Amino acid sequence: MTIKSRLAVSSGDVEIDLEGSAVEIDERIIEIQGQAEWSVLLDIIKTARDNAIQAAKDAAKDAGLPERGSAFKTLLDSCKVVKKPDQVLAAIHYLRNVEGIQDCPPRTILDLFEAAGVDKPGNLSLYMNRLRERGLLDVPDGYGGKNRFAVLTEAGHSQLNSR
């Protein structure tokens, strides 16, 4: 018994509607990817995504929501986070849990400090390595131990909560 599958994608004037076995659909997708309609479909989706992101940013600005620098500064001030290692923990927490950013290269963290008007940590990698040694940060398996993927551990969360 063959299980039939269906894949339908519609965006703008471009429609792709496939039906058949999983193998047949896979073969047809490979064919379509080489055609112009696939590129057009991806362009339409990318444009729609970009427009949605810009609309969300505009709506947040129009609603008076704080921009990231002032929001982070408020977090630091209201939680009385003044020590630089704790501020680095708070920045990683903010970027990951508030903004939903999973890949936080050093420049993103430093940009957050700058936007908040807070002195940047002198050697961010050193701070992060020390926080990892203390068990406050961890890099999940599969990321090659790169600090840009660091997450707060339970101890890291407790450290911030104690402030």
Backbone torsions as a table, in degrees:
resi	resn	phi	psi	omega
1	MET	NA	125.4	179.6
2	THR	-94.7	130.2	177.9
3	ILE	-87.4	127.1	179.2
4	LYS	-89.2	141.3	177.6
5	SER	-123.4	161.7	178.2
6	ARG	-141.1	138.6	175.2
7	LEU	-130.5	121.7	178.3
8	ALA	-127.9	126.4	177.6
9	VAL	-129.6	129.6	179.3
10	SER	-135.6	127.0	178.0
11	SER	-149.5	118.9	-176.2
12	GLY	61.9	-131.0	-179.5
13	ASP	-88.5	-3.8	-175.5
14	VAL	-95.9	127.5	177.0
15	GLU	-129.1	135.5	174.1
16	ILE	-125.9	121.5	-177.7
17	ASP	-133.2	109.2	-176.5
18	LEU	-118.4	143.8	178.4
19	GLU	-145.1	140.5	179.3
20	GLY	151.4	-161.5	178.1
21	SER	-73.9	164.2	180.0
22	ALA	-59.2	-39.0	179.3
23	VAL	-65.3	-43.1	178.9
24	GLU	-63.0	-42.1	179.2
25	ILE	-65.4	-42.6	178.0
26	ASP	-59.1	-44.3	179.5
27	GLU	-63.0	-41.0	-178.7
28	ARG	-68.4	-38.1	178.1
29	ILE	-63.2	-40.8	178.3
30	ILE	-61.3	-41.0	177.2
31	GLU	-63.7	-45.4	-176.4
32	ILE	-65.7	-35.8	-178.4
33	GLN	-60.8	-24.7	178.4
34	GLY	-86.2	-4.1	-177.0
35	GLN	-98.6	161.8	-178.1
36	ALA	-64.7	-34.2	-176.3
37	GLU	-63.0	-29.3	177.4
38	TRP	-66.9	-45.1	178.2
39	SER	-62.3	-41.8	178.4
40	VAL	-62.8	-43.8	179.3
41	LEU	-60.4	-46.4	179.2
42	LEU	-63.6	-38.7	177.5
43	ASP	-63.7	-41.9	178.9
44	ILE	-62.9	-44.5	-180.0
45	ILE	-65.0	-43.5	179.3
46	LYS	-62.1	-44.2	179.2
47	THR	-63.1	-42.9	178.6
48	ALA	-63.0	-40.9	178.2
49	ARG	-63.2	-48.6	179.8
50	ASP	-60.5	-41.3	178.2
51	ASN	-64.7	-38.6	179.2
52	ALA	-66.6	-41.5	178.4
53	ILE	-63.4	-45.3	179.7
54	GLN	-64.3	-39.8	178.1
55	ALA	-63.5	-39.5	178.0
56	ALA	-65.1	-42.0	177.9
57	LYS	-63.1	-44.6	179.9
58	ASP	-63.5	-42.1	179.4
59	ALA	-63.6	-41.3	178.5
60	ALA	-63.7	-40.8	179.4
61	LYS	-66.6	-44.5	179.6
62	ASP	-64.5	-31.6	-179.6
63	ALA	-79.9	-5.3	178.3
64	GLY	81.7	16.9	177.6
65	LEU	-69.3	142.8	-176.2
66	PRO	-69.3	148.3	174.7
67	GLU	-76.4	166.9	-169.2
68	ARG	-57.2	-39.7	-177.8
69	GLY	-62.3	-48.2	-178.8
70	SER	-70.4	-32.5	177.4
71	ALA	-65.8	-42.8	178.8
72	PHE	-67.0	-41.9	178.7
73	LYS	-60.9	-41.6	177.5
74	THR	-62.0	-41.1	177.3
75	LEU	-59.7	-48.4	-179.8
76	LEU	-62.0	-44.6	-177.1
77	ASP	-69.0	-45.6	-176.3
78	SER	-69.2	-28.2	178.9
79	CYS	-97.2	3.2	179.0
80	LYS	53.9	46.6	178.0
81	VAL	-93.0	105.6	-175.2
82	VAL	-117.1	-26.9	-179.6
83	LYS	-75.2	138.0	-175.2
84	LYS	-56.9	-44.2	178.3
85	PRO	-60.7	-38.5	177.8
86	ASP	-67.6	-34.5	177.4
87	GLN	-66.6	-37.2	177.0
88	VAL	-64.8	-43.9	175.8
89	LEU	-58.3	-45.7	-178.8
90	ALA	-63.3	-38.1	179.2
91	ALA	-63.6	-45.1	179.7
92	ILE	-64.8	-42.4	177.1
93	HIS	-59.7	-48.1	-178.5
94	TYR	-60.0	-50.3	-177.1
95	LEU	-62.8	-41.1	-177.4
96	ARG	-77.7	-47.4	-171.1
97	ASN	-92.0	-27.9	179.4
98	VAL	-93.3	-49.8	-178.1
99	GLU	-89.7	-14.3	177.8
100	GLY	73.7	23.4	179.6
101	ILE	-84.8	125.6	-178.1
102	GLN	-95.6	-25.5	-179.4
103	ASP	-112.5	103.4	-174.5
104	CYS	-112.9	80.5	177.3
105	PRO	-64.6	160.3	-177.4
106	PRO	-51.4	-39.0	-177.9
107	ARG	-62.8	-32.9	178.8
108	THR	-67.5	-42.4	178.6
109	ILE	-66.1	-45.0	179.9
110	LEU	-65.7	-36.7	176.5
111	ASP	-62.8	-35.8	178.1
112	LEU	-64.5	-44.0	176.8
113	PHE	-59.8	-45.6	-178.6
114	GLU	-63.3	-44.5	-179.8
115	ALA	-62.7	-30.1	-179.9
116	ALA	-84.3	-9.4	-177.8
117	GLY	73.0	29.4	-179.9
118	VAL	-108.8	138.7	177.6
119	ASP	-55.0	131.9	-179.7
120	LYS	-75.2	150.6	173.4
121	PRO	-65.4	137.4	-176.9
122	GLY	-60.0	-51.0	-179.2
123	ASN	-128.0	89.3	-174.1
124	LEU	-58.1	-41.3	-179.6
125	SER	-60.8	-40.0	178.1
126	LEU	-62.9	-45.7	177.3
127	TYR	-58.0	-47.2	-176.9
128	MET	-66.3	-40.1	178.1
129	ASN	-63.5	-40.7	178.1
130	ARG	-66.2	-38.7	177.6
131	LEU	-65.3	-35.6	176.0
132	ARG	-67.3	-42.5	178.4
133	GLU	-60.9	-35.3	179.6
134	ARG	-80.2	-3.4	178.1
135	GLY	79.9	17.8	-179.7
136	LEU	-92.7	-21.5	175.3
137	LEU	-127.0	153.0	175.8
138	ASP	-145.5	152.2	174.3
139	VAL	-111.5	117.5	-179.3
140	PRO	-58.9	153.3	177.0
141	ASP	-55.7	147.1	177.1
142	GLY	95.7	-2.1	-179.6
143	TYR	-114.8	14.7	174.5
144	GLY	60.7	24.3	177.8
145	GLY	70.1	16.1	-176.9
146	LYS	-77.3	129.3	-178.3
147	ASN	-59.3	-24.8	-177.8
148	ARG	-64.5	-15.8	179.3
149	PHE	-107.7	13.6	-177.1
150	ALA	-63.2	144.0	175.4
151	VAL	-128.0	153.4	176.5
152	LEU	-71.7	138.3	173.7
153	THR	-85.0	177.8	174.1
154	GLU	-58.1	-41.1	178.5
155	ALA	-64.0	-36.0	177.8
156	GLY	-64.9	-43.2	176.9
157	HIS	-64.1	-41.7	178.9
158	SER	-63.3	-39.5	177.9
159	GLN	-58.2	-46.8	179.5
160	LEU	-68.5	-40.9	-178.9
161	ASN	-65.3	-24.0	-178.8
162	SER	-78.5	-8.0	-178.1
163	ARG	-83.3	NA	NA
